[in-house]
Amino acid sequence: MQRLFFSLKFSNAQQQQLLPYQAQALTLCDNARAVDTDNLHLTLFFLGQVGTVQLQQLVSAAQSIKLPVFNLCLDYLACFTKAKILYLAPSNIPAELLSLQQILATRCQTIGFIDIHPKYRPHITLARHGLTESVIQVTPLCLRVVEFALYCSENIDGKVRYRPLHIFQLQ
């Protein structure tokens, strides 16, 4: 069994573009811990523990998705207070992102995964263990989204690492 999730796949250059926003988020809370650069992502659907048969079904379902490349403009920093997560998010969610998320959610549910988050709130977690009431508008960062991936969450030497198992291209 592997702990898996679908996410937008950012290039190394795009992950580097997120670092100034992460630095700004860290100034909001002294106790916050930065998410490793390689782990910066935007979750589409969290799956949890997945076996080999379901993994093959998920890959097949994702391969059949044919959606266009799109732009994602991230323009505010905020915090999920209950989870103590500082994040960067879009004020306006692109229709293409919502379509991708909804199609994936429907296909995952068909395979037997139940979405425990009925209201999708796209965001990139920049730091953990931080708490602030601030919502800060930032200079928009517009990223070209060209692919998404099925990731595995692994614990390696006491650190969580997200590794893409399969990458799927948008058109």
VENZICOR-V543343 format. One record per residue. N is the residue number from 1. RES is the residue in one small letter. PHI is phi in whole degrees, -180 to 180 (* if undefined). OMEGA is omega as a letter, one per 40 degrees, with the letter a starting at -180 (999 if undefined). D_FIRST is the distance of its C-alpha to the first C-alpha in whole Angstrom. Layout:
# VENZICOR-V543343
N | RES | PHI | OMEGA | D_FIRST
N | RES | PHI | OMEGA | D_FIRST
This chain:
# VENZICOR-V543343
1 | m | * | i | 0
2 | q | -128 | i | 4
3 | r | -91 | a | 7
4 | l | -124 | i | 9
5 | f | -158 | i | 13
6 | f | -93 | a | 16
7 | s | -153 | i | 19
8 | l | -64 | i | 22
9 | k | -106 | i | 22
10 | f | -96 | i | 25
11 | s | -71 | i | 27
12 | n | -59 | i | 28
13 | a | -64 | i | 32
14 | q | -66 | i | 30
15 | q | -62 | i | 28
16 | q | -65 | i | 31
17 | q | -65 | i | 33
18 | l | -79 | a | 31
19 | l | -62 | i | 32
20 | p | -63 | i | 36
21 | y | -70 | i | 34
22 | q | -64 | i | 32
23 | a | -60 | i | 35
24 | q | -65 | i | 37
25 | a | -62 | a | 34
26 | l | -66 | i | 34
27 | t | -73 | a | 38
28 | l | -77 | a | 37
29 | c | -152 | a | 36
30 | d | -64 | a | 37
31 | n | -89 | a | 33
32 | a | -67 | i | 31
33 | r | -116 | a | 28
34 | a | -65 | i | 28
35 | v | -77 | i | 25
36 | d | -57 | a | 24
37 | t | -53 | a | 26
38 | d | -66 | a | 23
39 | n | -97 | i | 21
40 | l | -70 | a | 23
41 | h | -159 | i | 22
42 | l | -126 | a | 23
43 | t | -67 | i | 20
44 | l | -102 | a | 20
45 | f | -160 | i | 17
46 | f | -88 | a | 15
47 | l | -103 | a | 12
48 | g | 85 | a | 9
49 | q | -74 | a | 6
50 | v | -131 | i | 5
51 | g | -90 | a | 5
52 | t | -62 | a | 7
53 | v | -64 | i | 10
54 | q | -65 | i | 10
55 | l | -59 | i | 9
56 | q | -63 | i | 13
57 | q | -65 | i | 14
58 | l | -65 | i | 14
59 | v | -63 | i | 15
60 | s | -61 | i | 18
61 | a | -64 | a | 19
62 | a | -72 | a | 19
63 | q | -63 | a | 21
64 | s | -85 | i | 24
65 | i | -79 | a | 25
66 | k | -122 | a | 28
67 | l | -128 | a | 29
68 | p | -78 | i | 32
69 | v | -60 | a | 32
70 | f | -149 | i | 33
71 | n | -101 | i | 34
72 | l | -124 | a | 32
73 | c | -108 | a | 35
74 | l | -98 | a | 34
75 | d | -141 | i | 37
76 | y | -151 | i | 36
77 | l | -105 | i | 35
78 | a | -157 | a | 34
79 | c | -138 | i | 31
80 | f | -87 | a | 29
81 | t | -66 | a | 31
82 | k | -64 | a | 28
83 | a | -86 | a | 26
84 | k | 57 | a | 28
85 | i | -118 | i | 27
86 | l | -92 | a | 30
87 | y | -141 | i | 29
88 | l | -114 | a | 31
89 | a | -146 | i | 31
90 | p | -91 | i | 33
91 | s | -71 | i | 36
92 | n | -115 | a | 36
93 | i | -84 | i | 33
94 | p | -61 | i | 33
95 | a | -58 | a | 33
96 | e | -65 | i | 31
97 | l | -66 | i | 28
98 | l | -62 | i | 29
99 | s | -61 | i | 28
100 | l | -59 | a | 25
101 | q | -64 | a | 24
102 | q | -69 | i | 25
103 | i | -64 | i | 24
104 | l | -61 | a | 20
105 | a | -59 | a | 20
106 | t | -63 | a | 22
107 | r | -68 | i | 20
108 | c | -66 | i | 17
109 | q | -65 | i | 18
110 | t | -62 | i | 19
111 | i | -79 | i | 16
112 | g | 122 | i | 15
113 | f | -96 | a | 14
114 | i | -108 | i | 17
115 | d | -73 | i | 19
116 | i | -90 | i | 20
117 | h | -118 | a | 22
118 | p | -65 | i | 25
119 | k | -108 | a | 27
120 | y | -73 | i | 26
121 | r | -127 | a | 27
122 | p | -64 | a | 26
123 | h | -163 | i | 27
124 | i | -114 | i | 26
125 | t | -72 | a | 25
126 | l | -100 | a | 27
127 | a | -153 | i | 27
128 | r | -118 | i | 26
129 | h | 63 | i | 28
130 | g | -120 | a | 31
131 | l | -141 | i | 33
132 | t | -153 | i | 36
133 | e | -94 | a | 38
134 | s | -71 | i | 39
135 | v | -123 | a | 38
136 | i | -117 | i | 40
137 | q | -74 | a | 40
138 | v | -125 | i | 40
139 | t | -59 | a | 41
140 | p | -59 | i | 39
141 | l | -110 | a | 36
142 | c | -104 | a | 36
143 | l | -113 | i | 33
144 | r | -86 | a | 33
145 | v | -96 | a | 29
146 | v | -117 | a | 29
147 | e | -158 | i | 25
148 | f | -133 | a | 22
149 | a | -145 | i | 18
150 | l | -99 | a | 14
151 | y | -105 | i | 13
152 | c | -111 | i | 10
153 | s | -95 | a | 11
154 | e | -123 | i | 11
155 | n | -106 | a | 14
156 | i | -122 | a | 16
157 | d | 53 | i | 19
158 | g | 79 | i | 19
159 | k | -119 | i | 19
160 | v | -81 | i | 16
161 | r | -129 | i | 16
162 | y | -105 | a | 15
163 | r | -119 | i | 15
164 | p | -71 | i | 16
165 | l | -90 | i | 14
166 | h | -142 | i | 16
167 | i | -114 | a | 20
168 | f | -121 | a | 22
169 | q | -87 | i | 25
170 | l | -87 | a | 28
171 | q | -106 | 999 | 31
